[in-house]
């Protein structure tokens, strides 16, 4: 198993249907509980264990999900209120090395993810077909990213990182 991609890389080809969007919205909605369950009962030592050799610790993964999903919600809002905005990438690897990501209690990010996802789902459920077709430009990848594709990417992203934790727990017998 490739521990970097325990559920495989994100893949979706073709048109995103309303039914597919609905499934992805439900994944976004369920992530806070899934992540909370993934870390339930872990000790401080376990939280500071990397999910793979050279990878982030469980604590860093939880804080990364909060950071990443905050950025994604902002990108949705920019694309909904501006014409194909160029988004600001961020150095997620360096953010993960900051003191808050390395030492803060995970409860801070778990609460943040719960509130963030509740607001995000409200926004996602209100969007029209035309709004899901809106896009932003990502200057690092050079891609124009439609919001419906970004929805799928972040539904996958949350599950991807939850699986980092659950597969580590399974390997360690936690």
Rosetta blueprint (number, residue, H / E / L):
1 X L
2 X L
3 X H
4 X H
5 X H
6 X L
7 X L
8 X L
9 X L
10 X L
11 X L
12 X L
13 X L
14 X L
15 X L
16 X L
17 X L
18 X H
19 X H
20 X H
21 X H
22 X H
23 X H
24 X H
25 X H
26 X H
27 X H
28 X H
29 X H
30 X H
31 X H
32 X H
33 X H
34 X H
35 X H
36 X H
37 X H
38 X H
39 X H
40 X L
41 X L
42 X L
43 X L
44 X H
45 X H
46 X H
47 X H
48 X L
49 X L
50 X E
51 X L
52 X L
53 X L
54 X L
55 X L
56 X L
57 X E
58 X H
59 X H
60 X H
61 X H
62 X H
63 X H
64 X H
65 X H
66 X H
67 X H
68 X H
69 X H
70 X H
71 X H
72 X H
73 X H
74 X H
75 X H
76 X H
77 X H
78 X H
79 X H
80 X H
81 X H
82 X L
83 X L
84 X L
85 X L
86 X E
87 X E
88 X L
89 X L
90 X L
91 X L
92 X H
93 X H
94 X H
95 X H
96 X L
97 X L
98 X L
99 X H
100 X H
101 X H
102 X H
103 X H
104 X L
105 X L
106 X H
107 X H
108 X H
109 X H
110 X H
111 X H
112 X H
113 X H
114 X H
115 X H
116 X H
117 X H
118 X H
119 X H
120 X H
121 X H
122 X H
123 X H
124 X H
125 X H
126 X H
127 X L
128 X L
129 X H
130 X H
131 X H
132 X H
133 X H
134 X L
135 X E
136 X E
137 X E
138 X E
139 X L
140 X L
141 X L
142 X L
143 X E
144 X E
145 X E
146 X E
147 X H
148 X H
149 X H
150 X H
151 X H
152 X H
153 X H
154 X H
155 X H
156 X H
157 X H
158 X H
159 X H
160 X H
161 X H
162 X H
163 X H
164 X H
165 X H
166 X H
167 X H
168 X H
169 X H
170 X H
171 X H
172 X H
173 X L
174 X L
